[in-house]
Amino acid sequence: MFNPFPEVKVEAEQQACSGYDAIIDTIRHKITQSRTNVITIECYPTVNESELLEELIKPLNPSYIVQASDQFYSSQKVSEMIQMNLTDDRVFGLMSHHSFSDFVDVQKQKELKTSIQAKIQNNEWIVIYGVGASLLYETDLLIYADLARWEIQNRYRSGEFSNWKADNFGEDPLRMVKRGYFFEWRVADKLKKQLFTNIDYFLDTHQEHHPVMIDAGSYFQALEQVARQPFRLVPFFDPGVWGGNWMQENFQVGQDKINLAWSFDGVPEENSLYLKFGDVRMEIPANNVVMHQPLPLLGERVYGRFGAEFPIRFDFLDTMGGGNLSLQVHPLTDYVQDVFGAHYTQDESYYIVEAEEEAKIYLGVKNGTDKEEMMQQLRLAETGARRFPDEDYIYKRPIKKHDHYSIPAGTIHSAGANSVVLEISATPNRFTFKLWDWERVGLDGVPRPVHLEHGEPNIVFSRDQDWVEEELANRFEVLVTNDTWKEERTGLHESEFIETRRHTFSGEVLHETHGSVNVLNLVEGDEAVVESVDGSFAPFVVHYGETFIIPETVKNYRIKPHGSSVGKELITIKAFVR
């Protein structure tokens, strides 16, 4: 049965603090052990600072409380300074290379420092808290209050939170995510990495009124463990205008939702990770493993190429009983670099997990399609003047279960209704240019954004029906076959940096990581087990539809049927960087 709450049991015996009372006791004990004048609580943007003030800081009864926000420029000035990053577009911006220090008002900061120094001279103790708190004054005790990006996006949607220095409560969530993605998350991650060696405690603030805290030594020891064994992230699910009901029925999740369009089960940039310290479960941003353990996780070659970024992304697209995805295209590499400041683009593939008899994929253009004629029809459709006649221009192909289609950037595409797709792609996931959305509005009642001005220069019109059939459709190459398993190279075009392998097996399969982090999904069969060849990690059981990650440092591992699947045929799909 699909597990929506996977945990990593931390091997070292460490005791995490759960709840504000226990955390307050721990901090007080720490203060009595050493001379402490300044406690700093650095916060990731969108951490609930008001809750921390009322339930943690005030009960500690410090002499002086300073909110870090007071050292920065006004919200209006900060927004003016980053306008070139935000742009006027609803979805797209330009990657920021700022640091939080760029927004410090030197005079305000000087005045706050003077006040803090006066308190210290009187032997009083101070708490500085909030985003950028660590920039204000040298601290004696540093606590880092953290949050994963998926929870941040949910807080944007709630209308109860704003972006950092924005005062934009209740704004269009797409614009809030844009500000997060292109600006504040970049800046916050930069500061977090710089602070890793100075942090004394990490504070999990995902659950309202129920934080969890662990000392940094134990935290980093847990990250080291994660980066040396198979693990799963905490999946999140989201409804959409084209969403279906397959995941609700097969994974038993999201029963309260109108549908489920997406499942993100392998995106460390956004997913969280559960660490189990004894009886206490701590939720952390999975991206912290990438940033703190890039070499063992990614491998030297991948780290050298991408830096501390996880380059592979797995997610499900469920249109079973739903509708077509938008007709879309991803940018070519030089375009995404020149226009948005991203390092690389979203090449991808669609692995078909389920498909009804009439299911289709839209991929490439029809033979002989005239670019100007098609673009004119798309522009008319954008104005609402008429429906876009996709049947005249877009190649539509029947699909079946276990098909695999490459979609290199520049290829126009859409998943049709009544299918379930495992999307295997490069990580940059913001750069989807919608060309046509089948005359729909979003679940919020607002027309979904269409970006023909970005889409047009990125559509490669030579990718027509003949080219698609030759280059992108079901290119399976058998590499190994024997009595109990078969390995095939499949899926991604030679222009894409991700390699995919499909293993069909009824017995034990020996895998290697190929010098790269591996991401896998069990796409057929109830249950399999991942085993170490040298006993370096405990057997790791996975279930149908679950995405799991194998760090590069594992090198070799085995996968075989487990439990009710023993004696049956299973299939995994594996991705790694070529």
N, C-alpha and C positions, 0 to 999 in steps of 0.2 A: 504494500500500500504506500502510495506517495507520501513522503514525510515533509510537511510544510514548515517544520520547526527543527531542522537539523542542528546538532550541537557538537562542539569539539570538547571532549573531556580533557581538561588540563591535567597532565600527569603529575606535576610537582604538587605537593601538598601545601596549598596556600589558602588563606582565609580572606575572602572578599567581604567588604562591609555592605550590608543591604539595608536601605532605609536611612532617613536623615538622622535619627537618634544615634544609630551605630556609627555613622560617619562623623557626627559631631564629637562623639566620645573618642574616636580615633584621632581626630585633629587636636583635641584638647590634650590627649596623652602625648602626642608628638610635640606640642608646644612646651609642655612641662619638662620634656627630656632635653631640650636644647634651647638656646637663647633665640627667640623668634620675635622680631618686631614687625615684619611685613609678610603677610600671606597674600599670594596672588592667585586668583582663579581666572585663568585664561579660558575664554569661551569660543567655540566654533560659532559662526553666524547662525542665528535662529535658535540657539539654546535659549531656554526660558529664563532670562536673567532676573525677572521679577520673582519667580518662584525661588531661585537661589537666594535672593536677598531676604525674602520673608522666612524661608524654612531652613536655611543653612547659615547665612551670614549673621543675621540679627540674633539668633539664639546663641551664637558664639560670643556675643557681647564685646565686640572690639571697641577700642576708643574712637576710632575714626574709620569711616567707610568711604571709599572713592569709587565712583563708576568710571570705567575706562573711557567711555564715550565722551566724557567732558574734556578730554585732551585733544579731540579732533576738530577739524573744521565743521561747519554747519552741514546739515544734510543737503541743502541747496548747493553749496560750494562743491561738496564731494561729487554730486551728480553732474555738475558742470565740468568737473575735471575728468570724468570718465565718459563724457557724452560720445566721444569718438568710438569707444568700446561698445556702448549701448546701441547707438544708431537710433533711427526712428522706426525701424522695422519691429514688428510684433514678435518675431521668432529669432532672428539672426543678429549677431553682433560681431565684434572683433576681439580676439583673445587679448586679455590684459597682461601686461608684464609689470604691473605696479607692485609695490609693497605697502603694507599698512602705514609704514613710517612716512610715506609720501603725503599722507593726509593729516599728519600731526600739525596742529597749530602750536608753533614753538613757544609763543607767549603764554598760552593757556597751560601747556605742559610745564613750563618753568614755574608758574604760580602754584600748580599742584605739587610739584616736587618740593618747593619751599615749605608748603604746609605739612607735607609728609615728614620732612627733615626735622621740623619743629616738634612734631609728635614723638619722633624717635629720640630726640634729645631729652625729652621728658620721660623716657622709658615707657612710652605707651605703645600699644601695638595696633596695626592697621590692616585692613583687608581692602585690596584693590580687585575689582571684578569686572568681567565683561570682555568683549572682543577687543584685543589689543592691550589688555591689562599688563602683559609682560613687558611692554615697551616703556612703561611709565617710570618704574623704579626698580632697582635691584632687590630681588626678593629673597627671603629666607626659606619659604616653602611654596612650591609651585604646584598647583592642581590644574589639570587640563580637563575641562568639561566638553565632551565630544558628542557628535551626532552624525548619523549617516545621511546621505543625500536623499534617499527615498523618503525618510521621515521628514526631512526639510521640505520636500515638495508637498507632502501632505499638509504640513503646517502653512505653507503658502495658500493652499486651497481653502483652508479653514477660515481665512479672513482675519484671524486673530494675531497673525505675525506679519512683520514686514521684512524687507531686505535690510541689510546693514546700512545705517545712515541713509535711509530712504523715506521713512514715514509713509509707506505706501500700502498700509493695511487695506485688504480687500481689492487690491488691484488685479487686473487680468492675470491669472496664474501663469500664462505663457510668457508674459513680460517679466514676471518675477523670476521664473526659472531662467530666462535669458540673462538677467542680471546676475543670478547666481552662477550660471555656467561660464559666462564669458568674463566675469569679474571677480566676485567675492570668493567663490570656491577656490579659484586659482591663487588668490592672495592669501587666503586662510591656510591652504595646504602648504604654501611656501613657508609661512611662519611656523606651522606645526612641525615640519621637518627640521627647522632650525632649533626648535625647542626640545626635540626628543631627548637630548643628553642632559637636559636640565630639569625635566619633569619629575616630581616626587610621587604624585598620585594621578591616576586617570579616573575620571568621573563619567559614568554612563548616565545620560539624561534622557533616554528615549521614552521611558515610561513616566507619565505625569505623577508627581508626588512620590515616586518610588525610585530613587537613584541607587546606583551601585558603584562602589569605589574599590580600587585595588592599587597596591603600591606599584610603582613603575617597573621595578625589578621583576616582579612576578608577571606583570603585563607583557614585558618584552620577552620573557622566557616562554610565555604562551605563544607569542607570535613566532618565535623560533621553532616551536613544536609544529605549529600549523604549516610552516613553510617546508616541512620535511616529511609530510604524510598526505594521503588523500584527504580532501575535505569538501564540504558543500557550503554554499552560502545560504542565507535566509531568503527564499524566493518572495517576490511580491507580484501581485496580480492587479490588473487595472481594466475597467470596462472601456469600451469605445463604441463609436457610432456603427462600426462594422462588426462588432464582437459577436462571438458565438457562445455555445453552452457545453462544448466538449470538455474543457478543463474542469468546469463545475461538476460534471458528471463523473469524470475519470479520476480526478485528483481530490474530489470532495472538498473544494475550497470555494470561497467567494459566493456562498449560497445566498447572501443578502444582496448581491449585486444584480443589476438588470441583465448583465452578460459579463463575459471576460474576453477582452480582445488580446491582451498581452500577458505573458508571464516572463519575468526577468529572473533567471535562476543562475546566471553565471556572469554577472557584471560587477566586479569588485568596486568599480568607480561609484556605483550607486547602491549596491546591496549592503546589507549588514552581515555580521558574523556573530554567532552565539558561542561564547566561551563559558564552559562549566567549571567553576572553581568550587569543588566540594558540592554543597547543596545550592550554591548561588549561581544563577545564570547572568552573565554580563553580555550586553549587546554592544558591539563596537562597529565602526565603519570598516568594512572589509578592505578598503583601500589602504588602511594602516599597515596591513601585512605587506602590500606591494611596496609602500614607501619605506618600511623599516627592514624588509627582508627581500630586496629585489634580486640579488644574485642567486640564492638558493631557490627562490620561487620561479623566476623567469629563466634563469640560465645566463651565462656570461654573454653569449652571442645576442640573445634577445634584449638583455639589459643594455648592451653596447649600442644596439640599434634604436631602441625606443626610450631609453632611460627608465626611470621608475614609474612606468605606465603599463597597465595590463592590456595587451593589444588585441585580445580575442574576446568576442562577445557572443553568448548563446541566449536566445529567447524564443518563446513560442508565440505564434500568431494564430489565433483561433477564429475562423469565420464559419464554423459549423452551425448552420441555422442563421447565420448573419449575412453580411454583404461583402462586396469587393473592398480591398484596401484602395486608397487613393492611387491614381496613376501617377507615378513619381520617377525621379531620377536622382542619383547621388553625384556630387561634383567630381570632376577630374582632379588629380593631385595638384597640378599647378594652380588650378582655380581656387581650391580650398586653402592653399598656402597664401596666394596673393591677396585674396579677398577677405578671408576670415582669420588668417594667422595660425591655422591649425597645421600640425606636422604632416598628417597623412589623412587619407579619405576613407570612406566607408565602402570598401569592396565587400561583397557578401555572396551567400548562396542560400537557396531554399531547399531544405530536405523535407520531403513530403511524408509526414507521420501518419496522416489519415486523409482520405479523400472520398467523397461521394462519387457516384457514377458520372455525374455531369460536371464535376469540378474542373476548373481551368486555371491556367496561369497566363498572364499577359506579359510578353517578353519580346522586346525589340519591336521594330516596325515591319509592316508588310513590304514585300518586294515591290520596288518601284515607287515607294512613297516620296512625294515631293515635300521637301522641308518647309518651304514658304507657305504652301497650301495648308499643311497640317498646323503650322503655328498660327496661321490666320484663324483657323477653326477653333483652336484653343483660346485665342484672345476673345473671340466672340462668345465662347462659353463662359469665360471669366466674367464678362459683363452681365451674364444672365440672358443674353439675347437669344441663345439657342443651346440645345444639348450638343455636347461634343460627340460626333459620330465615330466613336472608337472603332467600330466594326470596319470602317473604311481605311484606317491607318495603322492600327496596332495589331501585331501578330498575337493570336490567341491559340493556346495549345491545350489539349486534354492532358490531365495528370492522373497518376495513380500512386497508391501507397508505395513508399520506398524509392520513388523517383528522386533525382537530385539535379538541381539547375544552378549553374553559376550565374552571378549577376555582377560583373565587374562595373566599377563606376563608369557612368556615361551611358548605361543601358537602361532604357525606359522599361518599367516593369510594374506589376501589381499581382498580389495573390487574389485569386477569385474566391467567390463564396463557396461554402461547404467543403472546406479543407482545413487541415491543421498543419502548419509549417513550423519546422525548427529552423529558425534563421541563424545562420552561422556567419558572423561578420567581423570586420575590423571594428574597434571600439568607438571611434568618433560617431556618435549617434544623433547629433543635433542637425546634421546637414542632409536633410531629406527635402528635396524641392518638389512639392506637390504641383502637378500640372492640371489635374482634373479630378473632382471629387464626387462625381456622379450626382450632382445637384443636391448635395446634402448640407446640413448644418451639423455642428458638434452636439454632444450631449448637453452642453450649456446653452444651446439654442443660437449660438453665434456661428456665422459661416466660418468654416475652417480655412486657414490662410493658404492661398495659392501663390506660387512664386515663379511665374513665367520668366521674369527678368533674369533670374538665376538659372532656371531650368533650360531655357533655350540654348545658351552657349555651351551647355554640358551634354546635350543629347548627341550621341554619336549615331548619325543616321545611316551609316554603312552597316550597322548591326541590324540587319533585316532577317527575314524568315530563314533564308538559306544559311546565313552566318550563324544564327542561333542554333539551328539544327546541327551544324557541323561543329561548333565550338562550345556551346553552353548546355546542351540537353543530354543528360544521362551518359556522361563520359566515364564509364567504369572500366578500369584496367585491373585485371587480376594479377596480384603480385605473388601470393602464396596460396596454395590449396593443398589440403590433406584430408584425412578421414574425419577429423573433428572440427576443423575451422578453415575459413577462407578470408584472406585479406585483399581488399581492393583499394586502389587509389581512385578517388572520386571527387567530383563536385566543383572545386574552384579552378578557375581559368589560370593559365600560366602567367597572366599579367598580375595576378593577386598574390600577396605574400603568405596567405594561409594555405597549408596543405591539409586535406582531409582524407582519412582512411576509414573504410567500413569493414568491420569484422563480423562475420556470420559464424556462429560457433555453437557446438553442443558439448565441447570439452574445454580443457584449459588452453588459454591463449597467452603466449609470452609477448609482452609489449616492451618497447623502449621509448624513451622520451624524445629522441632525435635532437638532443641539445636544446630543447625548448620546453616551456611549460606546456602541458597537455590539458585540453578541455574535452570532456566526453559526455555523451548522453546515452542511456539505455533506451533505444528506440523500439525494441521488440523483446518481449519476455517480462516475466514478473519480477525476477530478482537475480542479481549477480553479486559476486564477492570479489573485491580487489585484494590481492595478497602481496606481501613483500617477498622478494626472492632471497633476502638476507636477514629477515626477521627484524628489520628496523622499524616497522610499524605494525600495529594490530590489524587483523582482517577488517575490511571496510565494506559493509553491505550497501548496495544501491538498489533502487526499485525503478520500475517502469516510469519513464519520463523525467527522471531526475538527472540534472546536470551535476557533474563533479569535476574537480580540478586535481591534477597530479603535478606537484612541483617538479621542476627539471632535475633537482638534486636527487630525486628518487632513482633516476636512470633506467631501471628495469623493474617491471612488476607483472603480475599475473592477473587475469580476469577469467572467471569460470562461472557456470550456472550454480545457483545456490537455492536452498530451500525447495519450494514448490516447482522451481524451474529445472531442477536436476533431471537430466534425460531429455530435455527439450532444446529446441533451437532458439538462440538469442541473437540480437544484433546490437552492436554499439557503433556510434559514429564518433570519430576522434579528430580533433583539430590541433595543429601546432604550427609554429612559424617555420617556414622553409629556410 
